[in-house]
Amino acid sequence: MPVEHYENFPVASILMPKRLRRPVAAIYHFARAADDIADEGDLPDAERLAQLDAFRAELNRIASDEMPLTPLFQNLAATIREHALPLQPHYDLLDAFSQDVVQKRYADYPTLLDYCRRSANPVGILMLHLYGEATPVNLAYSDAICTSLQLINFWQDVSKDDVIHRIYLPLDEMAQYGVSETQLAQKICDENWRKLMKFQVDRARALMLQGAPLGSILTGRIGLEMRMIIAGGLRILDKIEAVDYDVFRRRPVLRPFDWVIMLAKSAPHSY
């Protein structure tokens, strides 16, 4: 799942087995710290990239069986060793965060998917490895779910991203539906915008449902956790539709009652 907005899916921490809380925390703190470098504060881009390069150097130390220099990466190194986690997903996350610093637009859907492959999918990959469930089939389903969650986050946060001069809507599809960057900045929710957003919501939902069998393949607490995550993503899409795609003025979020609905939809084979 994407690391940026866990508040939408806090069920992960509720259902996490005790034995995995420490390794999950190590992964989360790494991803959170790197994401903050890319997004927070007023650092110049060159300094952000330099700090992310320092994170890469720490990963290189782990790869070379050297002791990392910082407690953050010392904890991460212990987790990677103990659970035989692959290093590539960690590098992919850093690549995505570096991309956030320098790339503010996406020409088309394939380039956006490539970003999601590195910004969102690695977290799902690492979770499956922690659970001992990283089969090729499960990884493919996880990639679909994580990419969908990242897209859902984008459509939920169009206005927030515009404030930091980022647009994740594919530019060719904006042009196809007659939506300009000026219209987005002015928060004009007209028929063209609604058609564009309906297309994005429908595609994100289809992608989520493509990965949904993972919730039934996985058993026990991880299965319930996965089904709740899927239900949460689908619920946000329902809420975007319910506000008639006006995410400018009514950002969809999960409320307490939504958790009741999500739990009801989280029985095995619900999708």
N, C-alpha and C positions, 0 to 999 in steps of 0.2 A: 504494500500500500504506500501511497505517497507519505513522506515524512513531514510535510509542511503543516498539515492541519489535522492532527490526531484528535482534536476536540470533536470532530464529526464521528469518530469511531472509537470512543474510549472503552468499548467492550473488550478490546484487546488486552488492556491491563487488568480488567476484572476476571477474565477467564484464563489468563496466562498461568500455566503450572509454576509452582514456586521454584522448581529447579531451573527454570528458564528465565526467571525475572532478571537475574544478574547479567547473563549474556545479552538479553534483549536490551537492557539498559545501556550496556557498553556500545552496542550498535547504534541505538537511538542517539546517544550523546555525541558519537562521532558524526552522524548525519546531521543532527541539529546544529552542532558547532560549525560544520562546513556550510550549511545553509545560511546561518547567520552571517558568516563572512561574506557570502554573496549578496545578501539582501539588507542587512541592518546597518544603521549608522550612516556616516557621511564620508567614508573613506573613498579616495580616488580609485578608479578601476585597477590601476597598476598595482596598488597596495593590496587590493582584494585578491588579485591573481597571484601575487607573491605569497600571500598567506596560504592560499590553496596549494601552491607549489610546495610549501613547507609541510603541508599535510601529506602530499604525495611522497615527499622524502621520508616521512615517518612510515608510510606503507612500504616503501622500498626497504627500510630497515627490517620491517617484519618479514618481508619476502626473503631477505638475506640472513634470517635468523640472528639479527643484531637486536640489541636492546633499544627500543624507542626512547626518545629523549624526554617525553612528556607523560604525565600520569594518564591522560586521555588515551594515548596510544599504547601505553603499557597495559592498561585494562583491556583494550581491544585486542592486543596481541595474545593475552592470556585466553580470551574467549575464542579467538581464531584457532589457537593450538588445541585447546580442550575439546572443541567441537569439530575440528577439521573443516573449518569453513573455507570456501574459495575466496581468494583475494580479489578476483576480477570485479565482482559486484561493488566492492568498496572503491576501486579505481573508477568504475563507471559513474558512481554517484559524484565523485569529485569532478569528473569530466562534465557532468550535467550542471553542477553548480558553477563551474568556470564558464560554461556556455551562457548561463544566466547573466553573467557580468557583461559579456560582449555582444550577445545576440538578443535583440528585443522584438524581432518579428520572425514569422515563419511563412515561407512562400506558399507551401502546400501541405496537404495532410501527411504525405510520406515523411517530410522533414520533421513534422511535429511528432509523428510516431517514433522516429529515431530518437528524439529528445526523451520521450516517455520511456523508451527502452532503457535509457540510462538514468533517468530521474526517479522513476517509480518502480519498475520491474525488479531492480536489485534487492529491494527490501523483501519482496515476496520470495525471491530466490533464497535469501539468507534465512528467512523464517522456515521454509520447507527443509533446508539443511539442518536447522536446529531441531526440528521435529523428526528428522530421519525419514522424510517423505518426499525427497527430491528426485522423483522418477521423471523421465522425459514427459510423460503424459501430464503429470501434476504440474510440472514447470510450465508447460504450454498453457494450461488452464490459468495458472497463477499470473502469467504475463498478461493474459486477456483481462483479468480482474484488475490488476494493478494499473494497467494503461487506462482502463475505463475510469477507475477512481481518480487518476490524474486529470483526465479530461473533464470529469464531473467537477472537480475542484476548479478548473479553469473557468467553466461556464458559470459556476457559483460566484466566482470572484472577478468577473470581468472589470468591474469598476475599481476594485482594489489594485488590480494589475495595471490598469490605465494610469493610475496615480503615479506609479513608478515607471511609466513609459513602456510598459510591456503589453504586447498583444499576442495572445496565443491562438486566436482564431486564424485559420489559414487565409492568407491574403487573397489567393485566387478564388476562394469560396465567398469571401466578403464581396469581391467584385461581381461574382456570379449572381449574388442576391441583391446587389445594388446598395450595399452598406459601406460607407466610407469611414476612414479613421476620424474625420471631423464629427460625423454623426455619433460615433462611439463616445468620443470625448464629451459631446454635448448631451449624452444620455437620452437620445431620441429613440423611443420604443415605438416604431411604426410597423406597418405590415411587412416591409422588407426585413426588418430586424427579427420579427417573430418567425418568419419563414426560415431565416438563417439559423436561428436558435432551435427551431423545431428539428431541423436537419441534424444539428449537432447533438441534441438530446436523444433523438432516435438512434443515432449511430453509437453513442456511448452506451445506451441501454442494450442494443444488440451485442455489443462487445462484452458487456457484463454477463449477459445471458449465455454467451459463448463459453465463458469461463465458469459458469455457475455449477456444472457437475462436480467441480472440486469440493464443494460443500458437502456433497453426499459421499464422495470417495473417502474423504478424511473422516475419521471416527472420533468419538469422545469429545473432549473439550475443544480440541483444535477444529473439529468439524463444526461444532456450534459457533465457535468464534468466526470461522470463515462464512458461515451462513448469515450471521449477524452483520458482518462487514458487507456482504453482497446486498442484504436487505437495506442497509443504511444507504449505500450508493443509489440503489433503485428508488429509495424514498426521497432522496434529494432531487432526483430527476422528476419524480411526481410533483414535488413542490415547485420546481421551476415551471412546469406546465401549469400548475394551479395559479401562479401569479401572472399567467399569460406571457411568460418569458421576459417580464420586466424585472430583471435581476439588478437593474440600476437602483431601484427604489425599495425593493423588497428582497434582500439577499436571503435565500432559503437556508435555514439551519434546522437541525434536529432538536425537537422539544421533548419533554418527558413523555408525552402521550405517543410520540413517534416510536419510542422504544417498546411500548406495548405492542404496537402494530408490527414492528420488526421482529419481535420475539414470536408473535403468532405466525409470522411467515417463515420462521427459521426451522421448522420441522424438516427432517430429511426428505429429499425428493420434492421440495416445494416449488422448484422452478422448472 
